[in-house]
Amino acid sequence: MDAQKAKSIRQTRRRHHVRNKITGTPERPRLSVFRSSKHIYAQLIDDLAGVTLAAAGTSGKTAGYGGNVKAAKTIGTKIAEAAKAKGISQVAFDRGHYRYHGRVKALADAAREAGLKF
């Protein structure tokens, strides 16, 4: 097995380990984070209905570069504002296979400061 495939398998196992305990409901959706090298994205997901309630990301004309903590804070604030507009105050944080560190932590802290509870 080559190194890239082994890494992908480890990431998938970590992702499932984290998501086993987290389920998004209409009252408390799952705040899912995806981080790439150049961008960061966040979604509010209702797993029972299988729909995305709100989303925010750094890819786009106005967002600019998203591979730093400053951009993650911006997206955390945006997703919290989108949640408040939908009447959502509590979420279940889903970090995926990423460590709760750096950009992921900055996004979570900014969302908390903007009023989301998790």
N, C-alpha and C positions, 0 to 999 in steps of 0.2 A: 504494500500500500504506500502510495507516495505521500509526501508530507502535507500537501494541500488538502488531500482527501481526509487524512487523519485529523487535521485541524478543524475541518468542516464538521466531522462527526463529533468531535469534542464540544464544539460550539452548539450543535443541535442538542446534545445531551444536557448541557447546562441550561439551554433555553427551556427545554421541557421540564427540567427540575424546578426552575423558577415558576413557570406557568402552571404547574400542577396545582399550586396552592392559590392561584389568582383566577377569579372569574369576574367578568364585567357584567353588571346588571344595569337596567335603565336608571335606577336611583344612584348607583355607584359604579360608573363605567371604569374600564381598565385604561390607564394612561400608559400607552405603549411607546417606547423610545427606540428609534433606529438611528444609528450613528455610522456614518461613512467617513472616509478620510477628509472629504471636503464639505460635507453637509451634515445636518442633524434634523431629525423629524420627530414629531410627537403626534399621537392620535388618541382620541377618546373613543373606545370601542365598547359597544353593547354586545357581549358574546351570546346572550340568549336569543336575540333577534338576528345577530350576525351582521350588524351595520356599524359604520363609522359615524359617530355623532359630530365630531369636530376634528380638524387637523391643522397643523402648522408646521412649516419647514423653512429651511434657509434657501432652498433652490427657487429661483425666480428672479425677475428683473430687479426688484427693489431690495431683496434680502442681502445680496453680496456673499462674501465668503463665510462659510459656516463651520470651519474646522477649528474654532477656538472657543474659549469659555465665554467670552463676551456674546457671541452669537447664540450660544446655548441659553444664556440668561434671557435674551430677547425672545427666544422661542418659548421658554417656560412662561414668561409673562403673557405672550400671545395666546397660548393654549389655555391659560387660566381665564383670560378675558372671554375667549370663545365659550368656555364652560359656563361662566357666569351668565352669558347671554342666553344659554340654553337652560338656565336654572339649575345647574349642577354645582354642588359645593363640596362633595366628597368623591374621591376616586381611589382606585387600587393601583398603586404604582408598579409597572412591569418594566424592569430594566433589561429584560431579554437575557442575553448571555454576556452582557457588558458588566464590568465591575462598577460598583457605586462609588465613582471616583471621577474627578476631572469634569468633563463636559456633561456627563450624565448627572452627577451630583449638582452641578451648577443649574441645570435645567430644573431639577426637582426643587432646589432651594428657591429659585425664582418663582416657580409655580406656587409654592407654599406662601411666599411673601405676598403674592398677588391674590391670595385668598382661598386657594384649594386646600382641602384637608386630606391628609393621608399619612 
